[in-house]
Amino acid sequence: MRTPQEKLICGSVYRVTPLGAKAGRVMAVRLLKLLGPMTASFVDGVVRDSSDGTGALAIGASDAIRELTQRIATADVETISDELAKTTVLVLDGDREPLLSSLFDDHFAARYDAYTQWLAFALTVNFSSFFGASAAEPGAAAGLWQRLSQLVESLSKSPIPSTGTSTASPPRESTPTA
């Protein structure tokens, strides 16, 4: 079901209707291609750092941001924004509710804070179930922080040393000489 959601952002009310399944799956693939390597860099940075959890998260986050900025292209941002703007209405005074796509350029001119908040909201409306939690839900940031902290804690634990004989290969009796 494509139930619209509204949000007040920087003085404007946006009503976002989720994309249809066909347009959504195309965008999901595009997002995965951007976010997959970024997530891998985050996890690699966390695992690589041996400091406390906060330091590991900082290293992981910086690696993820670096990865995203190296991969993202203007065309990706344009395509994602343009597609989401087609399913967003700007709720104005009275009965006027134009599609955001029809006034996108003028509406967001010199208002990049509003643009990024709208984009995050539109992505949340469309993909919150896919990515695991809605950023619009109260406590979502705290929940994400808790999940990341648990991940760091589990990754930073030392492996349990083996106390038995490996059965993968027989013990070497002697070193062959030529």
ROPAFI-241113 format. One record per residue: residue number from 0; x, y, z of N, C-alpha, C in turn; residue in three letters. Coordinates in nm, 2 decimals, always signed. Atoms other than C-alpha are relative to their C-alpha. Layout:
! ROPAFI-241113
+------+--------+--------+--------+--------+--------+--------+--------+--------+--------+------+
! resi !    n.x !    n.y !    n.z !   ca.x !   ca.y !   ca.z !    c.x !    c.y !    c.z ! resn !
+------+--------+--------+--------+--------+--------+--------+--------+--------+--------+------+
!  NUM !      X !      Y !      Z !      X !      Y !      Z !      X !      Y !      Z !  ALA !
...
+------+--------+--------+--------+--------+--------+--------+--------+--------+--------+------+
This chain:
! ROPAFI-241113
+------+--------+--------+--------+--------+--------+--------+--------+--------+--------+------+
! resi !    n.x !    n.y !    n.z !   ca.x !   ca.y !   ca.z !    c.x !    c.y !    c.z ! resn !
+------+--------+--------+--------+--------+--------+--------+--------+--------+--------+------+
!    0 !  +0.08 !  -0.12 !  +0.00 !  +0.00 !  +0.00 !  +0.00 !  +0.09 !  +0.12 !  +0.00 !  MET !
!    1 !  -0.09 !  -0.12 !  +0.02 !  +0.14 !  +0.34 !  -0.10 !  -0.07 !  +0.12 !  +0.08 !  ARG !
!    2 !  +0.06 !  -0.10 !  -0.09 !  +0.03 !  +0.55 !  +0.20 !  +0.10 !  +0.12 !  +0.01 !  THR !
!    3 !  -0.09 !  -0.12 !  +0.00 !  +0.17 !  +0.91 !  +0.18 !  +0.03 !  +0.04 !  +0.15 !  PRO !
!    4 !  -0.04 !  -0.05 !  -0.13 !  +0.36 !  +1.06 !  +0.48 !  +0.03 !  +0.15 !  -0.02 !  GLN !
!    5 !  -0.03 !  -0.14 !  +0.01 !  +0.39 !  +1.43 !  +0.56 !  +0.10 !  +0.04 !  +0.11 !  GLU !
!    6 !  -0.10 !  -0.05 !  -0.09 !  +0.67 !  +1.62 !  +0.73 !  +0.02 !  +0.15 !  -0.02 !  LYS !
!    7 !  -0.03 !  -0.14 !  +0.01 !  +0.73 !  +1.99 !  +0.81 !  +0.15 !  +0.01 !  +0.00 !  LEU !
!    8 !  -0.15 !  -0.02 !  +0.01 !  +1.09 !  +2.08 !  +0.70 !  +0.03 !  +0.14 !  -0.04 !  ILE !
!    9 !  -0.04 !  -0.14 !  +0.03 !  +1.23 !  +2.43 !  +0.72 !  -0.12 !  +0.09 !  -0.04 !  CYS !
!   10 !  +0.12 !  -0.09 !  +0.03 !  +0.88 !  +2.59 !  +0.71 !  -0.09 !  -0.05 !  -0.11 !  GLY !
!   11 !  +0.08 !  +0.05 !  +0.11 !  +0.74 !  +2.38 !  +0.42 !  -0.05 !  -0.14 !  +0.04 !  SER !
!   12 !  +0.05 !  +0.14 !  -0.02 !  +0.52 !  +2.07 !  +0.44 !  +0.01 !  -0.08 !  -0.13 !  VAL !
!   13 !  -0.02 !  +0.10 !  +0.11 !  +0.61 !  +1.78 !  +0.21 !  -0.08 !  -0.12 !  +0.03 !  TYR !
!   14 !  +0.08 !  +0.13 !  -0.01 !  +0.38 !  +1.49 !  +0.14 !  +0.06 !  -0.09 !  -0.10 !  ARG !
!   15 !  -0.07 !  +0.10 !  +0.09 !  +0.57 !  +1.19 !  +0.00 !  -0.08 !  -0.12 !  -0.01 !  VAL !
!   16 !  +0.06 !  +0.13 !  +0.03 !  +0.40 !  +0.90 !  -0.16 !  +0.11 !  -0.10 !  -0.04 !  THR !
!   17 !  -0.10 !  +0.09 !  +0.04 !  +0.61 !  +0.59 !  -0.18 !  +0.00 !  -0.03 !  -0.15 !  PRO !
!   18 !  -0.01 !  +0.04 !  +0.14 !  +0.74 !  +0.49 !  -0.52 !  -0.08 !  -0.13 !  -0.02 !  LEU !
!   19 !  +0.05 !  +0.13 !  +0.03 !  +0.57 !  +0.20 !  -0.70 !  +0.12 !  -0.10 !  +0.01 !  GLY !
!   20 !  -0.10 !  +0.10 !  -0.02 !  +0.75 !  -0.13 !  -0.68 !  +0.10 !  +0.00 !  -0.11 !  ALA !
!   21 !  -0.10 !  +0.01 !  +0.11 !  +0.91 !  -0.11 !  -1.03 !  +0.10 !  +0.12 !  +0.01 !  LYS !
!   22 !  -0.10 !  -0.11 !  -0.02 !  +1.06 !  +0.24 !  -0.97 !  +0.08 !  -0.02 !  +0.12 !  ALA !
!   23 !  -0.07 !  +0.03 !  -0.13 !  +1.15 !  +0.14 !  -0.61 !  +0.11 !  -0.10 !  -0.02 !  GLY !
!   24 !  -0.11 !  +0.10 !  +0.01 !  +1.35 !  -0.16 !  -0.71 !  +0.11 !  +0.05 !  -0.08 !  ARG !
!   25 !  -0.11 !  -0.06 !  +0.08 !  +1.55 !  +0.04 !  -0.97 !  +0.08 !  +0.09 !  +0.10 !  VAL !
!   26 !  -0.07 !  -0.09 !  -0.09 !  +1.63 !  +0.30 !  -0.70 !  +0.07 !  -0.08 !  +0.11 !  MET !
!   27 !  -0.06 !  +0.08 !  -0.11 !  +1.70 !  +0.03 !  -0.44 !  +0.14 !  -0.06 !  -0.05 !  ALA !
!   28 !  -0.13 !  +0.05 !  +0.05 !  +1.97 !  -0.12 !  -0.67 !  +0.10 !  +0.11 !  -0.01 !  VAL !
!   29 !  -0.09 !  -0.12 !  +0.01 !  +2.12 !  +0.23 !  -0.73 !  +0.05 !  +0.03 !  +0.14 !  ARG !
!   30 !  -0.05 !  -0.03 !  -0.14 !  +2.13 !  +0.29 !  -0.35 !  +0.09 !  -0.11 !  +0.05 !  LEU !
!   31 !  -0.09 !  +0.10 !  -0.05 !  +2.28 !  -0.05 !  -0.28 !  +0.14 !  +0.01 !  -0.06 !  LEU !
!   32 !  -0.13 !  -0.02 !  +0.06 !  +2.56 !  +0.02 !  -0.53 !  +0.08 !  +0.11 !  +0.06 !  LYS !
!   33 !  -0.07 !  -0.11 !  -0.07 !  +2.63 !  +0.34 !  -0.34 !  +0.03 !  -0.03 !  +0.14 !  LEU !
!   34 !  -0.02 !  +0.03 !  -0.14 !  +2.58 !  +0.22 !  +0.01 !  +0.07 !  -0.13 !  +0.04 !  LEU !
!   35 !  -0.06 !  +0.13 !  -0.03 !  +2.71 !  -0.13 !  -0.01 !  +0.15 !  +0.01 !  +0.02 !  GLY !
!   36 !  -0.14 !  -0.02 !  -0.03 !  +3.08 !  -0.03 !  -0.05 !  +0.02 !  +0.09 !  +0.12 !  PRO !
!   37 !  -0.01 !  -0.09 !  -0.11 !  +3.03 !  +0.25 !  +0.20 !  -0.02 !  -0.08 !  +0.13 !  MET !
!   38 !  +0.02 !  +0.08 !  -0.12 !  +2.90 !  +0.00 !  +0.46 !  +0.11 !  -0.10 !  +0.02 !  THR !
!   39 !  -0.11 !  +0.08 !  -0.01 !  +3.18 !  -0.24 !  +0.38 !  +0.12 !  +0.07 !  +0.06 !  ALA !
!   40 !  -0.11 !  -0.08 !  -0.05 !  +3.43 !  +0.04 !  +0.44 !  -0.02 !  +0.03 !  +0.15 !  SER !
!   41 !  +0.03 !  -0.02 !  -0.14 !  +3.26 !  +0.12 !  +0.77 !  +0.04 !  -0.12 !  +0.09 !  PHE !
!   42 !  -0.03 !  +0.12 !  -0.08 !  +3.28 !  -0.23 !  +0.90 !  +0.15 !  -0.03 !  +0.00 !  VAL !
!   43 !  -0.15 !  +0.02 !  +0.00 !  +3.64 !  -0.27 !  +0.78 !  +0.07 !  +0.10 !  +0.09 !  ASP !
!   44 !  -0.06 !  -0.10 !  -0.09 !  +3.73 !  +0.05 !  +0.96 !  -0.02 !  -0.03 !  +0.15 !  GLY !
!   45 !  +0.03 !  +0.04 !  -0.14 !  +3.56 !  -0.07 !  +1.28 !  +0.09 !  -0.12 !  +0.04 !  VAL !
!   46 !  -0.08 !  +0.12 !  -0.03 !  +3.73 !  -0.41 !  +1.27 !  +0.15 !  +0.03 !  +0.01 !  VAL !
!   47 !  -0.14 !  -0.03 !  +0.01 !  +4.07 !  -0.26 !  +1.18 !  +0.05 !  +0.07 !  +0.12 !  ARG !
!   48 !  -0.04 !  -0.08 !  -0.12 !  +4.07 !  -0.02 !  +1.48 !  +0.00 !  -0.08 !  +0.13 !  ASP !
!   49 !  +0.00 !  +0.08 !  -0.12 !  +4.17 !  -0.17 !  +1.81 !  -0.03 !  +0.08 !  +0.12 !  SER !
!   50 !  +0.03 !  -0.09 !  -0.12 !  +4.07 !  +0.13 !  +2.03 !  -0.14 !  -0.04 !  +0.05 !  SER !
!   51 !  +0.14 !  +0.02 !  -0.06 !  +3.75 !  +0.16 !  +2.23 !  -0.10 !  +0.01 !  -0.11 !  ASP !
!   52 !  +0.11 !  -0.01 !  +0.10 !  +3.41 !  +0.15 !  +2.06 !  -0.01 !  +0.13 !  -0.07 !  GLY !
!   53 !  +0.02 !  -0.13 !  +0.06 !  +3.39 !  +0.52 !  +2.00 !  +0.11 !  +0.03 !  -0.10 !  THR !
!   54 !  -0.11 !  -0.02 !  +0.10 !  +3.73 !  +0.54 !  +1.83 !  -0.02 !  -0.09 !  -0.12 !  GLY !
!   55 !  +0.03 !  +0.09 !  +0.12 !  +3.64 !  +0.24 !  +1.61 !  -0.11 !  +0.05 !  -0.08 !  ALA !
!   56 !  +0.11 !  -0.06 !  +0.08 !  +3.31 !  +0.40 !  +1.51 !  +0.05 !  +0.12 !  -0.08 !  LEU !
!   57 !  -0.05 !  -0.12 !  +0.07 !  +3.49 !  +0.72 !  +1.42 !  +0.08 !  -0.04 !  -0.12 !  ALA !
!   58 !  -0.08 !  +0.05 !  +0.12 !  +3.74 !  +0.53 !  +1.20 !  -0.09 !  -0.05 !  -0.10 !  ILE !
!   59 !  +0.09 !  +0.06 !  +0.10 !  +3.46 !  +0.33 !  +1.04 !  -0.08 !  +0.11 !  -0.07 !  GLY !
!   60 !  +0.08 !  -0.10 !  +0.06 !  +3.25 !  +0.64 !  +0.98 !  +0.08 !  +0.08 !  -0.10 !  ALA !
!   61 !  -0.09 !  -0.07 !  +0.10 !  +3.54 !  +0.83 !  +0.82 !  +0.03 !  -0.08 !  -0.12 !  SER !
!   62 !  -0.03 !  +0.08 !  +0.11 !  +3.62 !  +0.54 !  +0.60 !  -0.13 !  -0.01 !  -0.09 !  ASP !
!   63 !  +0.12 !  +0.00 !  +0.08 !  +3.25 !  +0.52 !  +0.49 !  -0.03 !  +0.13 !  -0.07 !  ALA !
!   64 !  +0.03 !  -0.13 !  +0.06 !  +3.22 !  +0.89 !  +0.42 !  +0.10 !  +0.01 !  -0.12 !  ILE !
!   65 !  -0.10 !  +0.00 !  +0.11 !  +3.54 !  +0.87 !  +0.21 !  -0.04 !  -0.08 !  -0.12 !  ARG !
!   66 !  +0.04 !  +0.09 !  +0.10 !  +3.41 !  +0.58 !  +0.02 !  -0.12 !  +0.06 !  -0.08 !  GLU !
!   67 !  +0.11 !  -0.06 !  +0.06 !  +3.08 !  +0.75 !  -0.05 !  +0.03 !  +0.12 !  -0.09 !  LEU !
!   68 !  -0.03 !  -0.11 !  +0.08 !  +3.23 !  +1.07 !  -0.17 !  +0.09 !  -0.03 !  -0.12 !  THR !
!   69 !  -0.07 !  +0.05 !  +0.12 !  +3.46 !  +0.88 !  -0.41 !  -0.09 !  -0.06 !  -0.10 !  GLN !
!   70 !  +0.09 !  +0.08 !  +0.09 !  +3.17 !  +0.68 !  -0.56 !  -0.11 !  +0.08 !  -0.05 !  ARG !
!   71 !  +0.12 !  -0.07 !  +0.04 !  +2.88 !  +0.92 !  -0.57 !  +0.02 !  +0.09 !  -0.12 !  ILE !
!   72 !  -0.01 !  -0.09 !  +0.12 !  +2.82 !  +1.10 !  -0.90 !  -0.12 !  +0.09 !  +0.00 !  ALA !
!   73 !  +0.11 !  -0.09 !  +0.01 !  +2.61 !  +1.40 !  -0.98 !  -0.12 !  -0.07 !  -0.06 !  THR !
!   74 !  +0.11 !  +0.07 !  +0.06 !  +2.40 !  +1.18 !  -1.20 !  -0.08 !  -0.09 !  +0.09 !  ALA !
!   75 !  +0.07 !  +0.08 !  -0.11 !  +2.31 !  +0.95 !  -0.90 !  -0.09 !  +0.09 !  +0.08 !  ASP !
!   76 !  +0.07 !  -0.10 !  -0.08 !  +2.20 !  +1.25 !  -0.70 !  -0.12 !  +0.05 !  -0.08 !  VAL !
!   77 !  +0.10 !  -0.05 !  +0.09 !  +2.00 !  +1.39 !  -0.99 !  -0.11 !  -0.10 !  -0.02 !  GLU !
!   78 !  +0.09 !  +0.10 !  +0.03 !  +1.83 !  +1.07 !  -1.07 !  -0.09 !  -0.04 !  +0.12 !  THR !
!   79 !  +0.07 !  +0.03 !  -0.12 !  +1.74 !  +0.99 !  -0.71 !  -0.10 !  +0.11 !  +0.04 !  ILE !
!   80 !  +0.08 !  -0.12 !  -0.03 !  +1.61 !  +1.34 !  -0.64 !  -0.11 !  +0.02 !  -0.09 !  SER !
!   81 !  +0.10 !  -0.02 !  +0.10 !  +1.42 !  +1.37 !  -0.96 !  -0.11 !  -0.10 !  +0.01 !  ASP !
!   82 !  +0.10 !  +0.11 !  -0.01 !  +1.24 !  +1.04 !  -0.91 !  -0.08 !  +0.02 !  +0.12 !  GLU !
!   83 !  +0.07 !  -0.02 !  -0.12 !  +1.15 !  +1.12 !  -0.55 !  -0.09 !  +0.12 !  -0.01 !  LEU !
!   84 !  +0.08 !  -0.13 !  +0.01 !  +1.03 !  +1.47 !  -0.64 !  -0.13 !  -0.03 !  -0.08 !  ALA !
!   85 !  +0.12 !  +0.03 !  +0.08 !  +0.78 !  +1.31 !  -0.88 !  -0.12 !  -0.05 !  +0.09 !  LYS !
!   86 !  +0.10 !  +0.06 !  -0.09 !  +0.60 !  +1.15 !  -0.58 !  -0.01 !  +0.08 !  +0.12 !  THR !
!   87 !  +0.01 !  -0.10 !  -0.11 !  +0.62 !  +1.45 !  -0.35 !  -0.08 !  +0.12 !  -0.04 !  THR !
!   88 !  +0.07 !  -0.13 !  +0.02 !  +0.38 !  +1.73 !  -0.32 !  +0.04 !  +0.10 !  +0.11 !  VAL !
!   89 !  -0.03 !  -0.11 !  -0.09 !  +0.45 !  +2.06 !  -0.16 !  -0.14 !  +0.06 !  +0.05 !  LEU !
!   90 !  +0.13 !  -0.05 !  -0.05 !  +0.15 !  +2.15 !  +0.06 !  +0.01 !  +0.15 !  +0.03 !  VAL !
!   91 !  +0.00 !  -0.15 !  -0.01 !  +0.09 !  +2.52 !  +0.02 !  -0.13 !  +0.04 !  +0.06 !  LEU !
!   92 !  +0.12 !  -0.06 !  -0.05 !  -0.18 !  +2.75 !  +0.15 !  -0.12 !  -0.03 !  -0.09 !  ASP !
!   93 !  +0.11 !  +0.02 !  +0.08 !  -0.53 !  +2.68 !  +0.04 !  +0.00 !  -0.14 !  -0.06 !  GLY !
!   94 !  +0.01 !  +0.13 !  +0.06 !  -0.59 !  +2.39 !  -0.20 !  +0.12 !  -0.03 !  -0.10 !  ASP !
!   95 !  -0.12 !  +0.02 !  +0.09 !  -0.25 !  +2.43 !  -0.38 !  +0.09 !  -0.11 !  +0.05 !  ARG !
!   96 !  -0.10 !  +0.11 !  -0.04 !  -0.04 !  +2.11 !  -0.37 !  +0.07 !  -0.04 !  -0.13 !  GLU !
!   97 !  -0.07 !  +0.04 !  +0.12 !  +0.19 !  +2.11 !  -0.67 !  +0.10 !  -0.11 !  +0.03 !  PRO !
!   98 !  -0.11 !  +0.10 !  -0.01 !  +0.43 !  +1.83 !  -0.74 !  +0.13 !  +0.07 !  +0.02 !  LEU !
!   99 !  -0.13 !  -0.06 !  -0.02 !  +0.77 !  +1.91 !  -0.61 !  +0.09 !  +0.01 !  -0.13 !  LEU !
!  100 !  -0.08 !  +0.00 !  +0.13 !  +0.92 !  +1.82 !  -0.95 !  -0.03 !  +0.12 !  -0.08 !  SER !
!  101 !  +0.03 !  -0.11 !  +0.09 !  +0.74 !  +2.11 !  -1.11 !  +0.06 !  +0.13 !  +0.05 !  SER !
!  102 !  -0.06 !  -0.12 !  -0.05 !  +0.91 !  +2.37 !  -0.89 !  +0.13 !  -0.02 !  +0.08 !  LEU !
!  103 !  -0.12 !  +0.04 !  -0.07 !  +1.22 !  +2.19 !  -0.76 !  +0.11 !  +0.10 !  +0.00 !  PHE !
!  104 !  -0.11 !  -0.09 !  +0.01 !  +1.48 !  +2.43 !  -0.89 !  -0.02 !  +0.12 !  +0.08 !  ASP !
!  105 !  +0.02 !  -0.12 !  -0.08 !  +1.33 !  +2.74 !  -0.75 !  -0.03 !  -0.02 !  +0.15 !  ASP !
!  106 !  +0.03 !  +0.02 !  -0.14 !  +1.20 !  +2.59 !  -0.43 !  +0.13 !  -0.03 !  +0.08 !  HIS !
!  107 !  -0.12 !  +0.04 !  -0.08 !  +1.54 !  +2.45 !  -0.32 !  +0.12 !  +0.09 !  -0.03 !  PHE !
!  108 !  -0.12 !  -0.09 !  +0.03 !  +1.76 !  +2.74 !  -0.46 !  +0.04 !  +0.06 !  +0.13 !  ALA !
!  109 !  -0.07 !  -0.06 !  -0.12 !  +2.00 !  +2.84 !  -0.18 !  -0.07 !  -0.06 !  +0.13 !  ALA !
!  110 !  +0.06 !  +0.06 !  -0.12 !  +1.81 !  +2.61 !  +0.06 !  +0.04 !  -0.15 !  +0.01 !  ARG !
!  111 !  -0.05 !  +0.14 !  +0.01 !  +2.03 !  +2.30 !  +0.06 !  -0.02 !  -0.08 !  +0.13 !  TYR !
!  112 !  +0.04 !  +0.07 !  -0.13 !  +1.95 !  +2.23 !  +0.43 !  -0.14 !  -0.06 !  -0.02 !  ASP !
!  113 !  +0.14 !  +0.05 !  +0.03 !  +1.58 !  +2.19 !  +0.33 !  +0.01 !  -0.12 !  -0.10 !  ALA !
!  114 !  -0.01 !  +0.11 !  +0.10 !  +1.68 !  +1.98 !  +0.03 !  +0.05 !  -0.13 !  +0.06 !  TYR !
!  115 !  -0.06 !  +0.13 !  -0.05 !  +1.90 !  +1.73 !  +0.22 !  -0.10 !  -0.06 !  +0.11 !  THR !
!  116 !  +0.10 !  +0.05 !  -0.09 !  +1.63 !  +1.70 !  +0.49 !  -0.12 !  -0.06 !  -0.07 !  GLN !
!  117 !  +0.10 !  +0.06 !  +0.08 !  +1.36 !  +1.64 !  +0.23 !  +0.05 !  -0.13 !  -0.06 !  TRP !
!  118 !  -0.05 !  +0.12 !  +0.06 !  +1.58 !  +1.39 !  +0.05 !  +0.01 !  -0.12 !  +0.10 !  LEU !
!  119 !  -0.01 !  +0.10 !  -0.11 !  +1.64 !  +1.20 !  +0.38 !  -0.14 !  -0.05 !  +0.03 !  ALA !
!  120 !  +0.14 !  +0.04 !  -0.03 !  +1.27 !  +1.20 !  +0.45 !  -0.06 !  -0.08 !  -0.11 !  PHE !
!  121 !  +0.06 !  +0.08 !  +0.11 !  +1.17 !  +1.08 !  +0.11 !  +0.06 !  -0.14 !  -0.01 !  ALA !
!  122 !  -0.07 !  +0.13 !  +0.00 !  +1.43 !  +0.80 !  +0.12 !  -0.05 !  -0.09 !  +0.12 !  LEU !
!  123 !  +0.05 !  +0.08 !  -0.12 !  +1.30 !  +0.70 !  +0.47 !  -0.14 !  -0.05 !  -0.03 !  THR !
!  124 !  +0.14 !  +0.05 !  +0.04 !  +0.94 !  +0.69 !  +0.34 !  +0.01 !  -0.12 !  -0.09 !  VAL !
!  125 !  -0.01 !  +0.10 !  +0.10 !  +1.05 !  +0.47 !  +0.06 !  +0.07 !  -0.13 !  +0.04 !  ASN !
!  126 !  -0.09 !  +0.12 !  -0.02 !  +1.31 !  +0.24 !  +0.21 !  +0.03 !  -0.03 !  +0.15 !  PHE !
!  127 !  -0.02 !  +0.03 !  -0.14 !  +1.28 !  +0.24 !  +0.59 !  -0.01 !  -0.15 !  +0.04 !  SER !
!  128 !  +0.02 !  +0.14 !  -0.03 !  +1.16 !  -0.12 !  +0.60 !  +0.12 !  -0.08 !  -0.06 !  SER !
!  129 !  -0.11 !  +0.07 !  +0.06 !  +1.45 !  -0.22 !  +0.37 !  +0.13 !  +0.02 !  +0.08 !  PHE !
!  130 !  -0.12 !  -0.03 !  -0.08 !  +1.72 !  -0.05 !  +0.58 !  -0.02 !  -0.02 !  +0.15 !  PHE !
!  131 !  +0.02 !  +0.05 !  -0.14 !  +1.57 !  -0.17 !  +0.91 !  -0.06 !  +0.09 !  +0.10 !  GLY !
!  132 !  +0.06 !  -0.09 !  -0.09 !  +1.44 !  +0.14 !  +1.08 !  -0.03 !  +0.14 !  -0.06 !  ALA !
!  133 !  +0.04 !  -0.13 !  +0.05 !  +1.27 !  +0.47 !  +1.01 !  +0.08 !  +0.11 !  +0.08 !  SER !
!  134 !  -0.07 !  -0.11 !  -0.07 !  +1.49 !  +0.77 !  +1.08 !  -0.10 !  +0.10 !  +0.06 !  ALA !
!  135 !  +0.10 !  -0.09 !  -0.05 !  +1.17 !  +0.96 !  +1.14 !  -0.06 !  -0.04 !  +0.14 !  ALA !
!  136 !  +0.05 !  +0.05 !  -0.13 !  +1.08 !  +0.74 !  +1.44 !  +0.08 !  +0.06 !  +0.12 !  GLU !
!  137 !  -0.07 !  -0.05 !  -0.12 !  +1.16 !  +0.88 !  +1.79 !  +0.09 !  -0.11 !  +0.05 !  PRO !
!  138 !  -0.10 !  +0.10 !  -0.05 !  +1.47 !  +0.71 !  +1.92 !  +0.07 !  -0.08 !  -0.10 !  GLY !
!  139 !  -0.06 !  +0.08 !  +0.11 !  +1.58 !  +0.58 !  +1.58 !  +0.15 !  +0.02 !  +0.01 !  ALA !
!  140 !  -0.14 !  -0.03 !  +0.00 !  +1.92 !  +0.75 !  +1.61 !  +0.07 !  -0.08 !  +0.12 !  ALA !
!  141 !  -0.05 !  +0.07 !  -0.12 !  +1.97 !  +0.60 !  +1.96 !  +0.00 !  -0.15 !  -0.03 !  ALA !
!  142 !  +0.00 !  +0.14 !  +0.04 !  +1.87 !  +0.26 !  +1.83 !  +0.11 !  -0.04 !  -0.09 !  GLY !
!  143 !  -0.11 !  +0.03 !  +0.10 !  +2.11 !  +0.28 !  +1.54 !  +0.13 !  +0.00 !  +0.08 !  LEU !
!  144 !  -0.13 !  -0.01 !  -0.07 !  +2.39 !  +0.39 !  +1.78 !  +0.02 !  -0.13 !  +0.09 !  TRP !
!  145 !  -0.01 !  +0.12 !  -0.08 !  +2.31 !  +0.09 !  +2.01 !  +0.03 !  -0.12 !  -0.09 !  GLN !
!  146 !  -0.04 !  +0.11 !  +0.09 !  +2.32 !  -0.15 !  +1.72 !  +0.14 !  +0.00 !  -0.05 !  ARG !
!  147 !  -0.14 !  -0.01 !  +0.04 !  +2.65 !  -0.01 !  +1.60 !  +0.09 !  -0.03 !  +0.11 !  LEU !
!  148 !  -0.08 !  +0.03 !  -0.12 !  +2.79 !  -0.02 !  +1.95 !  +0.01 !  -0.15 !  +0.02 !  SER !
!  149 !  +0.00 !  +0.15 !  -0.02 !  +2.69 !  -0.39 !  +1.98 !  +0.09 !  -0.07 !  -0.11 !  GLN !
!  150 !  -0.08 !  +0.06 !  +0.11 !  +2.85 !  -0.46 !  +1.64 !  +0.15 !  +0.02 !  +0.04 !  LEU !
!  151 !  -0.14 !  -0.03 !  -0.03 !  +3.18 !  -0.29 !  +1.75 !  +0.04 !  -0.09 !  +0.11 !  VAL !
!  152 !  -0.03 !  +0.09 !  -0.12 !  +3.17 !  -0.48 !  +2.08 !  +0.03 !  -0.14 !  -0.04 !  GLU !
!  153 !  -0.01 !  +0.14 !  +0.04 !  +3.12 !  -0.81 !  +1.91 !  +0.12 !  -0.02 !  -0.09 !  SER !
!  154 !  -0.11 !  +0.01 !  +0.09 !  +3.39 !  -0.74 !  +1.65 !  +0.13 !  +0.01 !  +0.07 !  LEU !
!  155 !  -0.13 !  -0.02 !  -0.07 !  +3.65 !  -0.63 !  +1.90 !  +0.04 !  -0.10 !  +0.10 !  SER !
!  156 !  -0.04 !  +0.11 !  -0.09 !  +3.64 !  -0.94 !  +2.11 !  +0.10 !  -0.09 !  -0.06 !  LYS !
!  157 !  -0.10 !  +0.09 !  +0.05 !  +3.94 !  -1.16 !  +2.08 !  -0.06 !  -0.14 !  -0.02 !  SER !
!  158 !  +0.05 !  +0.14 !  +0.02 !  +3.88 !  -1.50 !  +1.93 !  +0.04 !  -0.09 !  +0.11 !  PRO !
!  159 !  -0.03 !  +0.10 !  -0.10 !  +3.87 !  -1.79 !  +2.17 !  +0.11 !  -0.09 !  -0.06 !  ILE !
!  160 !  -0.11 !  +0.08 !  +0.05 !  +4.21 !  -1.98 !  +2.14 !  -0.05 !  -0.15 !  -0.01 !  PRO !
!  161 !  +0.03 !  +0.15 !  +0.02 !  +4.19 !  -2.34 !  +2.01 !  +0.08 !  -0.08 !  +0.10 !  SER !
!  162 !  -0.07 !  +0.08 !  -0.10 !  +4.28 !  -2.60 !  +2.27 !  +0.02 !  -0.14 !  -0.05 !  THR !
!  163 !  -0.01 !  +0.14 !  +0.05 !  +4.26 !  -2.91 !  +2.05 !  +0.09 !  -0.01 !  -0.12 !  GLY !
!  164 !  -0.08 !  +0.02 !  +0.12 !  +4.44 !  -3.06 !  +1.75 !  -0.09 !  +0.03 !  -0.12 !  THR !
!  165 !  +0.08 !  -0.03 !  +0.12 !  +4.33 !  -2.94 !  +1.41 !  -0.02 !  -0.13 !  -0.07 !  SER !
!  166 !  +0.02 !  +0.12 !  +0.08 !  +4.17 !  -3.21 !  +1.20 !  +0.00 !  +0.03 !  -0.15 !  THR !
!  167 !  +0.00 !  -0.04 !  +0.14 !  +4.21 !  -3.01 !  +0.88 !  +0.11 !  -0.07 !  -0.08 !  ALA !
!  168 !  -0.11 !  +0.07 !  +0.07 !  +4.54 !  -3.17 !  +0.80 !  +0.09 !  -0.07 !  +0.11 !  SER !
!  169 !  -0.07 !  +0.08 !  -0.10 !  +4.76 !  -3.43 !  +0.97 !  +0.13 !  +0.08 !  +0.04 !  PRO !
!  170 !  -0.12 !  -0.07 !  -0.04 !  +5.06 !  -3.31 !  +1.17 !  +0.12 !  -0.04 !  -0.08 !  PRO !
!  171 !  -0.11 !  +0.02 !  +0.09 !  +5.38 !  -3.28 !  +0.98 !  +0.11 !  -0.07 !  +0.09 !  ARG !
!  172 !  -0.10 !  +0.08 !  -0.08 !  +5.63 !  -3.55 !  +1.11 !  +0.14 !  +0.05 !  -0.02 !  GLU !
!  173 !  -0.14 !  -0.05 !  +0.02 !  +5.94 !  -3.42 !  +0.95 !  +0.00 !  +0.09 !  -0.13 !  SER !
!  174 !  -0.01 !  -0.09 !  +0.11 !  +6.05 !  -3.15 !  +0.70 !  +0.07 !  -0.08 !  -0.11 !  THR !
!  175 !  -0.08 !  +0.07 !  +0.10 !  +6.14 !  -3.31 !  +0.37 !  +0.12 !  +0.08 !  -0.05 !  PRO !
!  176 !  -0.12 !  -0.07 !  +0.05 !  +6.49 !  -3.23 !  +0.24 !  +0.03 !  -0.05 !  -0.14 !  THR !
!  177 !  -0.03 !  +0.03 !  +0.14 !  +6.60 !  -3.23 !  -0.12 !  +0.14 !  -0.06 !  -0.01 !  ALA !
+------+--------+--------+--------+--------+--------+--------+--------+--------+--------+------+
